[in-house]
Amino acid sequence: MTYVALIGTLFLVWFVLVLLFTPALNYHVRDRVPVDSPAFLHLLQSTCQASLHDGNRVEIFTNGDAFYPAMLEAIRGAQASINLECYIFQPGRVGSEFIDALAERARAGVVVTLVVDAIGFNDKTWLSGTGTFHSEDLHVTERYTRVDKDRIDYEVTMEDPKVLTKPWKLTSSLMLREGTRLEEYICAENNLDPARYEQLLKAGVKITR
């Protein structure tokens, strides 16, 4: 116990010294530096505490007309793995092109992982099952990994500092059974179907199995 106390005391002394005497980094940039000048690279290194290496290349795309084709070209040329993160993924021509490109690479043996990072929830839904409520600070990160043509590994991490004491992670595998059809499901806040179903039930229409 004496050694443990001594080690703990030395650690606390070291931690206090680090806090008191480590020089603070000044991230404030006084003068604007053109992005195409050599000084801009030095500015990035000094403010971000990052090392830049020769041979790297960065290309800036300003809108979807520019970066969607570039992303699709990179996906179609992938040989080992694809990691794609998106915030909003909606049906449409562009979304279909991405799905087709990802599916083609998955069929070719490339490991495809789609990350969906979502915030901006209200507190009117449940996380998983009845009673698993959350607040408006909910942060959900979903990972879809295509293992083979019949299996997708699914992993979701839910974080909510107002409700959960630590991140809550769930994992499962989504299996494609021969002869089944995958149907699209969109959970919309303004869902009118429940009210319509209630009206049908009151009218005596048999809509249950």
C-alpha positions as CSV (number, residue, x, y, z in Angstrom):
1,M,0.0,0.0,0.0
2,T,2.9,2.3,0.7
3,Y,4.2,1.9,-2.8
4,V,0.8,2.6,-4.3
5,A,0.4,5.8,-2.2
6,L,3.9,6.9,-3.3
7,I,3.2,6.3,-7.0
8,G,-0.2,8.1,-6.7
9,T,1.5,11.1,-5.0
10,L,4.2,11.3,-7.7
11,F,1.6,11.1,-10.4
12,L,-0.5,14.0,-8.8
13,V,2.7,16.1,-8.5
14,W,3.6,15.5,-12.1
15,F,0.0,16.2,-13.3
16,V,0.0,19.6,-11.4
17,L,3.4,20.6,-12.8
18,V,2.2,19.8,-16.3
19,L,-0.9,21.9,-15.9
20,L,1.0,24.8,-14.4
21,F,4.1,24.9,-16.6
22,T,3.1,23.5,-20.0
23,P,3.1,26.5,-22.4
24,A,-0.3,27.2,-24.0
25,L,-0.6,27.1,-27.7
26,N,-1.7,30.3,-29.4
27,Y,-4.2,29.3,-32.1
28,H,-5.1,32.8,-33.0
29,V,-4.0,33.8,-36.6
30,R,-3.3,37.5,-36.8
31,D,-2.9,37.9,-40.6
32,R,-4.7,36.1,-43.4
33,V,-2.5,33.7,-45.4
34,P,-3.4,32.7,-48.9
35,V,-4.1,29.0,-49.2
36,D,-1.9,28.7,-52.3
37,S,1.2,30.1,-50.6
38,P,4.0,28.0,-48.9
39,A,3.4,29.9,-45.7
40,F,-0.1,28.3,-45.4
41,L,1.4,24.8,-44.9
42,H,3.6,26.1,-42.1
43,L,0.6,27.7,-40.5
44,L,-1.3,24.4,-40.6
45,Q,1.5,22.6,-38.9
46,S,1.9,25.1,-36.1
47,T,-1.8,25.6,-35.3
48,C,-2.9,22.0,-35.7
49,Q,0.2,20.3,-34.2
50,A,0.3,18.1,-37.3
51,S,3.2,17.0,-39.5
52,L,2.8,17.4,-43.2
53,H,4.6,15.0,-45.5
54,D,5.6,15.4,-49.1
55,G,3.6,13.5,-51.7
56,N,0.2,14.1,-50.2
57,R,-2.4,15.9,-52.3
58,V,-5.6,17.8,-51.3
59,E,-8.2,18.9,-53.7
60,I,-11.1,21.1,-52.6
61,F,-14.6,20.5,-54.0
62,T,-17.1,23.3,-53.4
63,N,-20.5,21.6,-54.1
64,G,-22.2,18.4,-55.0
65,D,-21.7,18.8,-58.7
66,A,-18.0,18.6,-58.1
67,F,-17.5,16.2,-55.1
68,Y,-20.2,13.6,-55.9
69,P,-18.5,12.5,-59.1
70,A,-15.1,12.5,-57.3
71,M,-16.5,10.3,-54.5
72,L,-18.1,7.9,-57.0
73,E,-14.8,7.6,-58.9
74,A,-12.9,6.8,-55.7
75,I,-15.5,4.2,-54.7
76,R,-15.4,2.5,-58.1
77,G,-11.6,2.4,-57.9
78,A,-11.4,0.9,-54.4
79,Q,-9.5,-2.4,-54.1
80,A,-9.4,-3.3,-50.4
81,S,-11.9,-1.3,-48.3
82,I,-14.4,1.6,-48.4
83,N,-15.4,3.7,-45.4
84,L,-18.1,6.2,-46.2
85,E,-19.7,8.5,-43.6
86,C,-22.8,10.5,-44.3
87,Y,-25.3,12.7,-42.4
88,I,-28.3,12.6,-44.7
89,F,-28.9,9.8,-47.2
90,Q,-32.1,10.3,-49.1
91,P,-33.7,8.4,-52.1
92,G,-32.9,9.9,-55.5
93,R,-30.6,9.7,-58.5
94,V,-27.4,10.5,-56.7
95,G,-28.2,8.2,-53.8
96,S,-28.9,5.3,-56.2
97,E,-25.6,5.9,-57.9
98,F,-23.8,5.6,-54.6
99,I,-25.7,2.4,-53.7
100,D,-24.9,0.8,-57.1
101,A,-21.2,1.7,-56.8
102,L,-21.0,0.4,-53.2
103,A,-22.9,-2.8,-54.1
104,E,-20.6,-3.4,-57.1
105,R,-17.5,-3.1,-55.0
106,A,-19.0,-5.3,-52.3
107,R,-19.7,-8.0,-54.9
108,A,-16.0,-7.6,-56.0
109,G,-14.8,-8.5,-52.5
110,V,-14.1,-5.0,-51.2
111,V,-15.1,-4.5,-47.5
112,V,-17.7,-1.7,-47.5
113,T,-18.6,0.1,-44.3
114,L,-21.2,2.8,-44.3
115,V,-21.2,5.1,-41.2
116,V,-24.4,7.1,-40.5
117,D,-23.8,9.8,-37.9
118,A,-27.1,11.4,-36.7
119,I,-28.0,14.2,-34.3
120,G,-30.9,16.7,-34.0
121,F,-33.4,14.3,-32.5
122,N,-36.5,15.3,-30.4
123,D,-37.4,13.4,-27.3
124,K,-40.6,11.7,-28.6
125,T,-39.1,8.4,-29.7
126,W,-37.6,5.3,-28.1
127,L,-34.2,3.8,-28.6
128,S,-34.8,0.1,-28.6
129,G,-38.1,-1.3,-27.3
130,T,-40.7,0.2,-25.0
131,G,-39.6,2.7,-22.4
132,T,-36.0,3.2,-23.6
133,F,-36.5,7.0,-23.8
134,H,-33.8,9.6,-24.6
135,S,-33.4,13.4,-24.7
136,E,-32.8,15.9,-27.5
137,D,-29.0,15.5,-26.9
138,L,-29.1,12.0,-28.4
139,H,-26.2,11.1,-30.7
140,V,-26.5,8.0,-32.8
141,T,-23.7,6.4,-34.8
142,E,-24.5,3.5,-37.0
143,R,-22.0,1.3,-38.9
144,Y,-23.1,-1.0,-41.7
145,T,-20.4,-3.4,-43.0
146,R,-21.2,-5.7,-46.0
147,V,-19.5,-9.0,-45.1
148,D,-20.8,-10.9,-48.1
149,K,-23.7,-10.9,-50.5
150,D,-26.1,-12.3,-47.9
151,R,-24.9,-10.6,-44.7
152,I,-24.5,-7.1,-43.3
153,D,-23.0,-6.6,-39.9
154,Y,-24.8,-3.7,-38.0
155,E,-23.4,-1.8,-35.1
156,V,-25.1,1.2,-33.4
157,T,-23.7,3.4,-30.6
158,M,-26.1,5.7,-28.8
159,E,-24.9,8.5,-26.6
160,D,-27.1,10.8,-24.5
161,P,-25.4,12.6,-21.5
162,K,-28.9,13.5,-20.0
163,V,-30.1,9.9,-19.9
164,L,-27.3,7.4,-20.4
165,T,-24.3,7.1,-18.0
166,K,-22.1,5.7,-20.8
167,P,-22.4,5.0,-24.5
168,W,-24.8,2.1,-25.3
169,K,-23.8,-0.2,-28.1
170,L,-25.8,-2.8,-29.9
171,T,-24.7,-5.2,-32.6
172,S,-26.5,-7.6,-34.9
173,S,-26.3,-9.2,-38.4
174,L,-28.8,-8.5,-41.1
175,M,-29.3,-11.6,-43.3
176,L,-30.7,-11.7,-46.7
177,R,-32.9,-14.8,-47.1
178,E,-33.4,-16.3,-50.5
179,G,-36.7,-15.3,-52.0
180,T,-37.4,-12.4,-49.6
181,R,-37.9,-8.8,-50.5
182,L,-36.3,-5.9,-48.7
183,E,-38.8,-3.1,-48.2
184,E,-37.9,0.5,-47.5
185,Y,-39.0,1.9,-44.1
186,I,-38.8,5.6,-43.2
187,C,-39.7,6.7,-39.7
188,A,-41.2,10.1,-40.2
189,E,-42.4,12.4,-37.3
190,N,-45.4,13.4,-39.3
191,N,-46.6,9.8,-39.8
192,L,-50.3,9.9,-40.8
193,D,-50.7,6.1,-41.2
194,P,-51.6,5.3,-37.5
195,A,-54.6,7.7,-37.6
196,R,-55.7,6.3,-40.9
197,Y,-55.5,2.7,-39.6
198,E,-57.5,3.7,-36.6
199,Q,-60.2,5.2,-38.8
200,L,-60.3,2.0,-40.9
201,L,-60.6,-0.1,-37.7
202,K,-63.4,2.0,-36.5
203,A,-65.1,1.6,-39.8
204,G,-65.0,-2.2,-39.5
205,V,-62.4,-2.7,-42.2
206,K,-60.3,-5.9,-41.4
207,I,-56.7,-5.0,-41.9
208,T,-55.1,-7.4,-39.4
209,R,-54.0,-10.9,-40.2
